[in-house]
């Protein structure tokens, strides 16, 4: 059973990294569940402090991922139409032209949203799109860094107890 939990935890840690780039998957949360499964084994003693801190970090990063693109759009003069356009562009970009669509989609979505709101000011729409894009990249980078750290923690903890896992 421990090997099964180890494998599933590893897969969740890797999915955490993938999910930090793909907005459909909650990357840091998946990475945290990978850590949690590692502690569910009989071999690794539970570290409630580490699990609590990493859970709080996961939740904060998850919340910031939704807030940062909005902040970026608003900082650069965007409206709610730009924020909604960013989200729609991101989802559409996932299905059309991946992985480039993940980058271009939010930018174009924010631009279209701002043009729908105010078609007389394309420069403002372009500026808001840029802010949305910067916010999206910032949120993605933050999730990626956290997912990499969680995966590193997973491997570090596993490495410490590797002999006990494979002591047949």
Buried (B, 14 or more C-beta within 10 A) or exposed (E): EBEEBBEBBBEBBBBBBEBBBBBEBBBBBBBBBBBBBBBBBEBBEEEEEEBEEBBEBBEEBBEBBEEBBBBBBBBBBBBEBBBBBBBBBBBBBBEEEEEEBBBBBBBBBBBBBBBBBEEEBEEBBBBBBBBBBBBBBBBBEBBBEBBBBBBEBBBEBBEEBEEEBEEE
